[in-house]
């Protein structure tokens, strides 16, 4: 009888090959099945977003500093906003240093408007929130609001330079920025309510629309008292107000829709 001895290395090779064949047979014969429930992604919650919380805290800090250091200036401008004076008093303080408080309040309003737009589109366009970085969206909405207010002030300056006197032009620009800054007092509690108490979306939308309508009513009142001395100028005021107040808002809203669609396709 002839013996054919097999080396140790050959035995190891045969053993590993047998193990691989067995594993392949088991895998092909019995497919792996999931034993757990499939997971579902959690919906986006704006109150848990650290970026939004940081921006709101920054607005609160800036609002507190502005109110503490410039409360006299802001109170004076609030009285002028709702008064019926056609000229400023010699005792009114309106220096470049004091106007920085109005600029700070206007900046807070722009940032809060950006948060409101971000909250609105996070509910109505969830694909935008999931695909585009949140920092980009917040910066874009706040930046568009700042650009919108600055462009409107330029349009006001050019139009009023053609039709009205210097004192009327100065009073109107001051009224416009005072009204823009005053909106921060209404928008800040509204933003807090919308983000951290989670009311119905329609409630937030109606409140934001109400704040915007209130600002337009005040501006229309100041426009009538500043530019119109007689009743026949009322028709002119309607065209002036619609051309420089209502139409730009509608154009901005339409532009936001196109920008959001572009961002979804881009990302």
The 8 nearest C-alpha neighbors of each residue, nearest first, counted from 0:
[[1, 2, 3, 4, 5, 6, 10, 9],
 [0, 2, 3, 4, 5, 6, 9, 7],
 [3, 1, 4, 0, 5, 6, 7, 9],
 [4, 2, 5, 1, 6, 0, 9, 7],
 [3, 5, 2, 6, 1, 7, 9, 10],
 [6, 4, 3, 9, 7, 10, 8, 2],
 [5, 7, 9, 8, 4, 10, 11, 3],
 [8, 6, 10, 9, 11, 5, 12, 4],
 [9, 7, 11, 10, 6, 12, 5, 13],
 [8, 10, 12, 6, 7, 11, 13, 5],
 [9, 11, 7, 13, 8, 12, 14, 6],
 [12, 10, 14, 8, 9, 13, 15, 7],
 [11, 13, 9, 15, 10, 14, 16, 8],
 [12, 14, 16, 10, 11, 15, 17, 9],
 [15, 13, 11, 17, 16, 12, 10, 18],
 [16, 14, 18, 12, 17, 13, 19, 11],
 [15, 17, 13, 19, 18, 14, 20, 12],
 [16, 18, 20, 14, 15, 19, 13, 21],
 [17, 19, 15, 21, 16, 20, 22, 14],
 [20, 18, 22, 16, 21, 17, 23, 15],
 [19, 21, 17, 23, 18, 22, 24, 16],
 [22, 20, 24, 18, 19, 23, 17, 25],
 [21, 23, 19, 25, 24, 20, 26, 18],
 [22, 24, 20, 26, 21, 25, 19, 27],
 [25, 23, 21, 27, 22, 26, 28, 20],
 [24, 26, 22, 28, 23, 27, 29, 21],
 [27, 25, 23, 24, 28, 29, 30, 22],
 [28, 26, 24, 25, 29, 23, 30, 22],
 [27, 29, 25, 26, 24, 30, 23, 31],
 [28, 30, 26, 27, 25, 31, 24, 32],
 [31, 29, 26, 32, 28, 27, 25, 33],
 [30, 32, 29, 33, 26, 34, 27, 28],
 [33, 31, 34, 30, 29, 35, 26, 36],
 [34, 32, 35, 31, 36, 37, 30, 38],
 [33, 35, 32, 36, 37, 31, 38, 30],
 [36, 34, 33, 37, 38, 32, 31, 39],
 [35, 37, 38, 34, 33, 39, 32, 40],
 [38, 36, 35, 39, 33, 34, 40, 32],
 [39, 37, 36, 40, 35, 41, 33, 34],
 [38, 40, 41, 37, 42, 36, 43, 35],
 [41, 39, 42, 38, 43, 37, 129, 44],
 [40, 42, 39, 43, 44, 38, 129, 47],
 [43, 41, 44, 40, 125, 39, 129, 45],
 [42, 44, 45, 41, 121, 128, 125, 129],
 [45, 43, 46, 47, 42, 48, 41, 194],
 [44, 46, 48, 47, 43, 194, 118, 51],
 [45, 47, 194, 44, 48, 195, 52, 51],
 [48, 46, 45, 44, 49, 52, 51, 43],
 [47, 49, 45, 50, 51, 46, 52, 44],
 [50, 48, 52, 51, 53, 47, 46, 54],
 [51, 49, 53, 52, 48, 54, 134, 133],
 [50, 52, 54, 53, 49, 48, 55, 45],
 [51, 53, 49, 55, 50, 54, 56, 48],
 [54, 52, 50, 56, 51, 55, 49, 57],
 [53, 55, 57, 51, 56, 52, 58, 50],
 [56, 54, 58, 52, 57, 53, 59, 51],
 [57, 55, 59, 53, 58, 54, 60, 52],
 [56, 58, 54, 60, 55, 59, 53, 61],
 [59, 57, 55, 61, 56, 60, 62, 107],
 [60, 58, 56, 62, 57, 61, 63, 55],
 [59, 61, 57, 63, 62, 58, 56, 64],
 [62, 60, 58, 64, 63, 59, 65, 57],
 [61, 63, 59, 65, 60, 64, 58, 66],
 [62, 64, 66, 60, 61, 65, 59, 67],
 [65, 63, 67, 61, 66, 62, 68, 60],
 [66, 64, 62, 68, 67, 69, 63, 61],
 [67, 65, 70, 63, 69, 64, 68, 62],
 [68, 66, 64, 65, 69, 70, 63, 62],
 [67, 69, 65, 66, 70, 64, 71, 100],
 [70, 68, 72, 66, 71, 65, 67, 73],
 [69, 71, 66, 73, 72, 67, 74, 68],
 [72, 70, 74, 69, 73, 75, 68, 76],
 [71, 73, 75, 69, 70, 74, 76, 97],
 [74, 72, 70, 76, 75, 71, 77, 69],
 [75, 73, 77, 71, 76, 72, 70, 78],
 [74, 76, 72, 78, 73, 77, 71, 79],
 [75, 77, 79, 73, 78, 74, 80, 72],
 [78, 76, 80, 74, 79, 75, 73, 81],
 [77, 79, 75, 76, 80, 81, 82, 74],
 [78, 80, 76, 82, 77, 81, 75, 84],
 [79, 81, 77, 78, 82, 76, 174, 177],
 [80, 82, 79, 78, 77, 83, 217, 221],
 [83, 81, 79, 80, 84, 78, 77, 221],
 [82, 84, 85, 224, 81, 79, 221, 80],
 [85, 83, 86, 82, 87, 79, 224, 225],
 [84, 86, 225, 83, 87, 224, 167, 170],
 [87, 85, 84, 88, 166, 170, 167, 225],
 [88, 86, 89, 91, 85, 84, 170, 90],
 [87, 89, 90, 91, 86, 92, 84, 85],
 [88, 90, 91, 87, 92, 86, 93, 94],
 [91, 89, 88, 92, 87, 93, 75, 86],
 [92, 90, 88, 89, 93, 87, 75, 76],
 [91, 93, 94, 90, 72, 97, 89, 75],
 [94, 92, 97, 91, 98, 95, 72, 96],
 [93, 95, 97, 96, 98, 92, 99, 91],
 [94, 96, 98, 97, 99, 93, 100, 92],
 [97, 95, 94, 98, 99, 100, 93, 101],
 [96, 98, 94, 99, 95, 100, 93, 72],
 [99, 97, 95, 101, 100, 96, 94, 102],
 [98, 100, 102, 97, 101, 96, 103, 95],
 [101, 99, 103, 98, 102, 97, 65, 104],
 [100, 102, 104, 98, 99, 103, 180, 105],
 [101, 103, 99, 105, 100, 104, 106, 98],
 [104, 102, 100, 106, 105, 101, 99, 107],
 [103, 105, 180, 107, 101, 106, 102, 100],
 [104, 106, 180, 108, 102, 103, 107, 179],
 [105, 107, 103, 109, 108, 104, 102, 110],
 [108, 106, 104, 110, 105, 109, 58, 111],
 [107, 109, 183, 105, 111, 106, 110, 112],
 [108, 110, 112, 106, 107, 144, 111, 141],
 [109, 111, 113, 141, 107, 112, 108, 106],
 [112, 110, 114, 108, 113, 109, 107, 115],
 [113, 111, 115, 109, 114, 110, 108, 116],
 [112, 114, 141, 140, 110, 116, 111, 115],
 [113, 115, 117, 111, 112, 116, 118, 110],
 [116, 114, 112, 118, 117, 113, 119, 111],
 [117, 115, 119, 113, 118, 114, 120, 112],
 [116, 118, 114, 120, 115, 119, 121, 113],
 [119, 117, 121, 115, 116, 120, 114, 122],
 [118, 120, 116, 117, 121, 122, 115, 123],
 [119, 121, 123, 124, 122, 117, 118, 116],
 [122, 120, 118, 125, 119, 124, 128, 123],
 [121, 123, 120, 119, 124, 125, 118, 200],
 [122, 124, 120, 121, 125, 119, 118, 126],
 [123, 125, 120, 126, 127, 121, 122, 128],
 [126, 124, 128, 121, 127, 122, 123, 129],
 [127, 125, 129, 128, 124, 130, 263, 121],
 [126, 128, 125, 130, 129, 124, 263, 131],
 [129, 127, 125, 126, 130, 121, 131, 133],
 [128, 130, 126, 127, 131, 125, 132, 43],
 [129, 131, 127, 128, 126, 266, 132, 263],
 [130, 132, 128, 127, 129, 133, 266, 262],
 [133, 131, 135, 134, 136, 130, 128, 129],
 [132, 134, 136, 135, 137, 131, 128, 50],
 [133, 135, 137, 136, 132, 138, 50, 139],
 [136, 134, 138, 133, 132, 137, 139, 131],
 [135, 137, 139, 133, 138, 134, 140, 132],
 [138, 136, 134, 140, 139, 135, 113, 141],
 [137, 139, 135, 141, 136, 140, 142, 134],
 [138, 140, 136, 142, 137, 141, 135, 143],
 [141, 139, 113, 143, 137, 142, 138, 136],
 [140, 142, 113, 110, 144, 138, 143, 109],
 [143, 141, 139, 145, 144, 140, 138, 146],
 [142, 144, 146, 140, 145, 141, 147, 139],
 [143, 145, 147, 141, 142, 146, 109, 148],
 [146, 144, 142, 148, 147, 143, 109, 149],
 [147, 145, 143, 149, 144, 148, 150, 142],
 [146, 148, 144, 150, 145, 149, 143, 151],
 [147, 149, 151, 145, 146, 150, 144, 152],
 [150, 148, 152, 146, 151, 147, 145, 153],
 [151, 149, 153, 147, 152, 148, 146, 154],
 [150, 152, 154, 148, 153, 149, 155, 147],
 [151, 153, 155, 149, 150, 154, 156, 148],
 [154, 152, 156, 150, 151, 155, 157, 149],
 [153, 155, 151, 157, 156, 152, 158, 150],
 [156, 154, 152, 158, 153, 157, 159, 151],
 [157, 155, 153, 159, 154, 158, 160, 152],
 [156, 158, 160, 154, 155, 159, 153, 161],
 [159, 157, 155, 160, 161, 156, 154, 162],
 [160, 158, 163, 162, 161, 156, 157, 168],
 [159, 161, 157, 158, 162, 156, 163, 168],
 [162, 160, 159, 158, 163, 157, 164, 156],
 [161, 163, 159, 160, 158, 164, 157, 168],
 [164, 162, 159, 160, 161, 167, 168, 165],
 [165, 163, 167, 166, 168, 160, 162, 159],
 [164, 166, 168, 167, 169, 163, 160, 159],
 [167, 165, 169, 168, 164, 170, 86, 163],
 [166, 168, 170, 164, 165, 169, 171, 163],
 [169, 167, 165, 171, 166, 170, 159, 164],
 [168, 170, 166, 172, 171, 167, 173, 165],
 [169, 171, 173, 167, 168, 172, 174, 166],
 [170, 172, 174, 168, 173, 169, 175, 167],
 [173, 171, 175, 169, 174, 170, 168, 176],
 [172, 174, 170, 171, 176, 175, 177, 169],
 [175, 173, 171, 177, 172, 176, 178, 170],
 [174, 176, 172, 178, 173, 177, 171, 179],
 [177, 175, 179, 178, 173, 174, 180, 172],
 [178, 176, 174, 180, 179, 175, 173, 181],
 [177, 179, 181, 175, 176, 180, 174, 182],
 [178, 180, 176, 177, 182, 105, 181, 175],
 [181, 179, 105, 104, 177, 182, 178, 183],
 [182, 180, 178, 183, 179, 184, 177, 104],
 [181, 183, 185, 184, 180, 179, 186, 108],
 [182, 184, 108, 186, 181, 185, 180, 187],
 [185, 183, 182, 186, 181, 187, 188, 180],
 [186, 184, 182, 183, 187, 188, 189, 210],
 [185, 187, 183, 189, 184, 188, 190, 182],
 [186, 188, 190, 189, 185, 183, 184, 191],
 [189, 187, 191, 190, 186, 192, 185, 184],
 [188, 190, 186, 192, 187, 191, 193, 185],
 [191, 189, 193, 187, 192, 188, 186, 194],
 [192, 190, 188, 194, 189, 193, 195, 187],
 [193, 191, 189, 196, 190, 194, 195, 188],
 [192, 194, 190, 197, 191, 196, 195, 189],
 [195, 193, 191, 46, 197, 192, 196, 190],
 [194, 196, 46, 197, 192, 191, 193, 45],
 [197, 195, 192, 198, 193, 194, 191, 46],
 [196, 198, 193, 194, 195, 199, 192, 200],
 [199, 197, 196, 193, 200, 202, 203, 192],
 [198, 200, 202, 201, 197, 203, 193, 204],
 [201, 199, 203, 202, 204, 198, 119, 122],
 [200, 202, 204, 199, 203, 205, 198, 206],
 [203, 201, 205, 199, 200, 204, 206, 198],
 [202, 204, 206, 200, 201, 205, 207, 193],
 [203, 205, 201, 207, 206, 202, 208, 200],
 [206, 204, 208, 202, 203, 207, 209, 201],
 [205, 207, 209, 203, 208, 204, 202, 210],
 [208, 206, 210, 204, 209, 205, 203, 211],
 [209, 207, 205, 211, 206, 210, 212, 204],
 [208, 210, 206, 212, 207, 211, 205, 213],
 [211, 209, 213, 207, 212, 208, 206, 214],
 [210, 212, 208, 214, 209, 213, 207, 215],
 [211, 213, 209, 215, 214, 210, 208, 216],
 [214, 212, 210, 216, 215, 211, 209, 217],
 [213, 215, 217, 211, 212, 216, 218, 210],
 [216, 214, 218, 212, 213, 217, 219, 211],
 [215, 217, 219, 213, 218, 214, 220, 212],
 [218, 216, 220, 214, 219, 215, 221, 213],
 [219, 217, 215, 221, 220, 216, 222, 214],
 [218, 220, 222, 216, 217, 221, 215, 223],
 [219, 221, 217, 223, 218, 222, 216, 224],
 [222, 220, 218, 224, 223, 219, 225, 217],
 [221, 223, 219, 225, 220, 224, 226, 218],
 [222, 224, 227, 220, 221, 225, 226, 219],
 [225, 223, 221, 222, 227, 226, 220, 83],
 [224, 226, 222, 223, 221, 85, 227, 167],
 [227, 225, 223, 222, 224, 228, 167, 163],
 [228, 226, 223, 232, 229, 224, 225, 233],
 [227, 229, 226, 230, 224, 232, 225, 223],
 [230, 228, 231, 227, 232, 233, 226, 223],
 [229, 231, 232, 233, 228, 227, 234, 223],
 [232, 230, 233, 229, 234, 235, 227, 228],
 [233, 231, 235, 230, 234, 227, 229, 236],
 [232, 234, 236, 235, 231, 230, 237, 227],
 [235, 233, 237, 236, 232, 238, 231, 230],
 [234, 236, 232, 238, 233, 237, 239, 231],
 [235, 237, 239, 233, 234, 238, 240, 232],
 [236, 238, 240, 234, 239, 235, 241, 233],
 [239, 237, 241, 235, 236, 240, 242, 234],
 [240, 238, 236, 242, 237, 241, 235, 243],
 [239, 241, 237, 243, 244, 238, 242, 236],
 [242, 240, 245, 238, 244, 243, 239, 237],
 [241, 243, 239, 240, 246, 238, 244, 245],
 [242, 244, 240, 241, 239, 247, 245, 246],
 [245, 243, 241, 240, 247, 246, 242, 248],
 [244, 246, 241, 248, 247, 243, 242, 249],
 [245, 247, 249, 248, 242, 244, 241, 250],
 [248, 246, 250, 249, 245, 244, 251, 243],
 [249, 247, 251, 250, 246, 245, 252, 244],
 [248, 250, 246, 252, 251, 247, 253, 245],
 [251, 249, 247, 253, 248, 252, 254, 246],
 [252, 250, 254, 248, 249, 253, 247, 255],
 [251, 253, 249, 255, 254, 250, 248, 256],
 [254, 252, 250, 256, 255, 251, 249, 257],
 [253, 255, 251, 257, 256, 252, 250, 258],
 [256, 254, 258, 252, 253, 257, 259, 251],
 [255, 257, 259, 253, 254, 258, 260, 252],
 [258, 256, 260, 254, 255, 259, 261, 253],
 [259, 257, 255, 261, 260, 256, 254, 262],
 [260, 258, 262, 256, 261, 257, 255, 263],
 [261, 259, 257, 263, 258, 262, 256, 264],
 [260, 262, 258, 264, 259, 263, 265, 257],
 [263, 261, 265, 259, 264, 260, 266, 258],
 [264, 262, 260, 261, 265, 266, 127, 259],
 [263, 265, 261, 262, 266, 260, 259, 130],
 [266, 264, 262, 263, 261, 260, 131, 130],
 [265, 263, 264, 262, 130, 131, 261, 127]]
